[in-house]
Structures are given as C-alpha cells and as structure tokens.
Amino acid sequence: MPLTSIKPLNFLFDCIPDAVAHLRLSARQTGVNLGQWFENLFENSWMVLEEVFGSIDEKKFALRSVSSLSKVSVARAKIIDLGLRVGNEPLALIVAIAALAEGIAPLPEQKVEVLVQLHSMDEKTYLPSNLRLNLQAESGEILQEVVSRSNDNFIQLKRFRGDSGESFNIQVSDGNFTIKETFVI
C-alpha cells in the first residue's frame, strides 16, 4: 500500500461515531434471540427470576408450565425503567418460552409458545394505572394490548405461538415514555 493512501489518524476518530451508531442499529434490528435461550445463551440484561425477585412464588408468576404441550421451558426477567418508579422500584418484564412437543423437529421448524408479563418488583406495590403492554408484529401493527388498572400487581399478554425465525416486538408505555424490545424466535 503506498504511503499516499494512508489517511491521517484524526480521520479514524471521525469514523468512530458512525461505526458505533451502525452497531447499535444492527443490534436493535437483530433483537433478543429466543432460540438461543433453549441453549442457555442469554444477553446480560435478561436474568433468572430469582435474581430479580429473590424467591419465586409459582402461583404469582403462573409460569409453572408455559404450555401443557411443552418439552422445555425457559423464563427470564429484565428490569426496565420508564422514567417512573413504582414505589421506588423499577418494573420487570418477564418473558417465558416453551418449545412445543411437535417442535422436536430440528430448530428451524420449531414452534414456540411465548408468555409475556410486566410486574412491579415489589409484590406490595401496584403497577401505575394505564400502563400499556403491547405485542406488535414486525411491521408495528398491534396484535395484542393490555392496560393496567389501579390494583394490578402485574399484567400479561395472552400466550401466543410463533415459528423459528419469526420476530415480534414487545412495547411498554406509560404515555410519556416507551420502551420497545425486539425478539426473534
């Protein structure tokens, strides 16, 4: 390589913000890979329920068996903050998945059942009223929506199923702040 083609060092620093922005955009588009959860591969922000809540009351979380047809199920929680605090506690988004019995075929053909819940981190504290939990198609179309009432400890979407490779978004909003998480089955 001729010396005349070498760029000055400050050119490198000019490129870094663009590279970082591109990496963030790529990570956002990819989303959380739920298929990897069956292989015990998790992003650092998704923790076992005991890490987030201490002890687990199976009745409270209703995750005992995500599906009666399931062979394997995995549940994880992510702490989220909408710029509001519920009793000085952030909220926890719980996602539980189960590979359906007919999904014993190779992973690309696997059907997965998904359960999504939003909890107050303190079981004595209620969620704020009018907190919205949405299931969105990749296109942004709202497929399901649940709105919290003044006496809800948690809210959850109806269980849904998807095929490997499908993606969807979960959105939590209080009217002022919105958090959106993308998932790929």
C-alpha positions as CSV (number, residue, x, y, z in Angstrom):
1,M,0.0,0.0,0.0
2,P,1.5,3.3,-1.0
3,L,2.1,5.9,1.8
4,T,-0.1,8.4,0.0
5,S,-3.2,6.3,0.5
6,I,-2.8,6.3,4.3
7,K,-5.3,8.6,6.0
8,P,-4.4,10.8,8.9
9,L,-5.2,9.5,12.4
10,N,-7.9,12.1,13.0
11,F,-9.8,10.6,10.1
12,L,-10.2,7.4,12.2
13,F,-11.7,9.4,15.1
14,D,-14.2,11.0,12.6
15,C,-15.4,7.5,11.6
16,I,-15.9,6.1,15.1
17,P,-19.3,7.7,15.9
18,D,-20.7,6.4,12.6
19,A,-19.4,2.9,13.3
20,V,-20.9,2.9,16.8
21,A,-24.3,4.1,15.5
22,H,-24.3,1.4,12.9
23,L,-23.5,-1.3,15.5
24,R,-26.3,0.0,17.8
25,L,-28.8,0.0,14.9
26,S,-27.7,-3.6,13.9
27,A,-28.1,-4.8,17.5
28,R,-31.6,-3.2,17.7
29,Q,-32.7,-4.8,14.4
30,T,-31.5,-8.2,15.4
31,G,-33.3,-8.3,18.7
32,V,-33.2,-10.9,21.5
33,N,-32.7,-14.4,20.1
34,L,-35.2,-16.6,22.0
35,G,-33.9,-19.7,20.2
36,Q,-30.6,-19.3,22.0
37,W,-32.4,-19.3,25.3
38,F,-33.0,-23.1,24.8
39,E,-29.2,-23.4,24.6
40,N,-28.8,-21.4,27.8
41,L,-27.3,-18.4,26.0
42,F,-28.7,-15.1,27.3
43,E,-28.0,-11.4,27.0
44,N,-26.6,-10.0,30.3
45,S,-29.7,-7.9,30.8
46,W,-32.0,-11.0,30.9
47,M,-31.7,-12.6,34.4
48,V,-33.2,-15.6,36.1
49,L,-36.3,-14.7,38.0
50,E,-34.7,-15.4,41.4
51,E,-32.0,-12.7,40.7
52,V,-34.7,-10.1,40.1
53,F,-37.4,-11.1,42.6
54,G,-35.5,-13.1,45.3
55,S,-37.8,-16.1,45.9
56,I,-40.3,-17.2,43.3
57,D,-43.9,-17.9,44.0
58,E,-45.0,-20.2,41.2
59,K,-48.7,-19.1,41.6
60,K,-47.8,-15.4,41.3
61,F,-45.9,-15.8,38.1
62,A,-48.1,-18.6,36.6
63,L,-45.1,-19.9,34.7
64,R,-45.2,-23.4,36.1
65,S,-45.8,-24.8,32.7
66,V,-45.9,-22.3,29.9
67,S,-47.7,-24.9,27.8
68,S,-49.1,-28.3,28.6
69,L,-47.5,-29.4,25.3
70,S,-44.1,-28.1,26.2
71,K,-40.9,-30.2,26.5
72,V,-38.6,-27.4,27.5
73,S,-39.4,-24.0,29.0
74,V,-37.3,-21.0,29.9
75,A,-38.2,-17.8,31.7
76,R,-36.1,-14.7,32.1
77,A,-36.7,-11.2,33.5
78,K,-35.4,-7.8,32.5
79,I,-35.5,-4.7,34.7
80,I,-36.9,-1.7,32.9
81,D,-37.4,1.9,33.9
82,L,-39.9,4.1,32.1
83,G,-38.6,7.2,33.8
84,L,-41.1,6.5,36.6
85,R,-40.6,4.4,39.7
86,V,-43.3,2.3,41.2
87,G,-42.8,2.6,45.0
88,N,-39.2,3.5,44.2
89,E,-38.9,0.2,42.4
90,P,-38.4,-0.3,38.6
91,L,-40.6,-2.7,36.7
92,A,-39.7,-6.2,35.5
93,L,-40.5,-7.6,32.0
94,I,-40.8,-11.3,32.1
95,V,-40.6,-13.5,29.0
96,A,-41.2,-17.2,29.2
97,I,-40.9,-19.5,26.2
98,A,-41.6,-23.2,25.7
99,A,-40.7,-25.5,22.8
100,L,-43.9,-27.3,21.8
101,A,-43.9,-31.1,21.7
102,E,-44.4,-31.1,18.0
103,G,-41.3,-28.9,17.9
104,I,-39.0,-31.9,18.5
105,A,-38.0,-31.5,14.8
106,P,-34.9,-29.6,14.0
107,L,-34.8,-26.0,15.4
108,P,-35.6,-24.2,12.1
109,E,-39.1,-25.9,12.1
110,Q,-39.7,-25.5,15.8
111,K,-42.9,-23.9,17.2
112,V,-42.5,-21.9,20.3
113,E,-45.1,-20.7,22.8
114,V,-44.4,-17.3,24.4
115,L,-45.8,-15.7,27.6
116,V,-45.1,-12.0,28.4
117,Q,-45.7,-10.4,31.8
118,L,-45.0,-7.0,33.3
119,H,-44.5,-6.9,37.1
120,S,-43.9,-4.4,39.9
121,M,-40.7,-5.5,41.5
122,D,-42.3,-5.2,45.0
123,E,-45.2,-7.5,45.5
124,K,-46.9,-5.0,47.8
125,T,-46.8,-2.3,45.1
126,Y,-49.3,-2.0,42.3
127,L,-48.5,-1.0,38.7
128,P,-49.4,2.5,37.8
129,S,-52.8,2.8,36.0
130,N,-52.9,3.0,32.3
131,L,-49.5,1.3,31.8
132,R,-49.7,-0.4,28.3
133,L,-48.1,-3.7,27.4
134,N,-48.3,-4.4,23.6
135,L,-47.4,-7.2,21.3
136,Q,-46.5,-5.9,17.9
137,A,-45.9,-7.5,14.6
138,E,-42.6,-6.7,12.9
139,S,-44.5,-4.1,10.8
140,G,-45.5,-2.3,14.0
141,E,-49.2,-3.5,13.9
142,I,-50.5,-4.0,17.4
143,L,-51.6,-7.6,17.8
144,Q,-52.4,-7.6,21.5
145,E,-52.7,-4.9,24.2
146,V,-53.2,-5.0,27.9
147,V,-53.7,-1.9,30.1
148,S,-53.1,-1.9,33.8
149,R,-55.7,-0.8,36.3
150,S,-55.1,0.8,39.7
151,N,-55.0,-2.5,41.6
152,D,-52.9,-4.7,39.3
153,N,-49.7,-6.2,40.6
154,F,-48.9,-7.4,37.1
155,I,-50.3,-7.6,33.6
156,Q,-49.8,-10.2,30.9
157,L,-50.4,-10.7,27.3
158,K,-52.4,-13.8,26.1
159,R,-50.0,-16.6,25.3
160,F,-49.0,-16.8,21.6
161,R,-47.1,-19.0,19.3
162,G,-44.6,-18.5,16.6
163,D,-42.2,-20.3,14.4
164,S,-38.4,-20.2,14.4
165,G,-37.2,-17.1,12.6
166,E,-40.3,-15.0,13.2
167,S,-39.8,-11.7,15.0
168,F,-42.1,-9.6,17.1
169,N,-41.9,-6.5,19.4
170,I,-42.9,-6.0,23.0
171,Q,-43.7,-2.4,23.9
172,V,-44.2,-1.0,27.4
173,S,-45.6,2.6,27.6
174,D,-47.0,4.9,30.2
175,G,-48.0,7.6,27.8
176,N,-44.8,9.7,28.3
177,F,-42.1,7.0,27.9
178,T,-42.0,4.0,25.7
179,I,-39.6,1.0,25.8
180,K,-39.6,-1.4,22.8
181,E,-37.8,-4.7,22.7
182,T,-37.5,-6.8,19.6
183,F,-37.4,-10.6,19.8
184,V,-36.6,-13.3,17.2
185,I,-37.9,-16.8,17.8
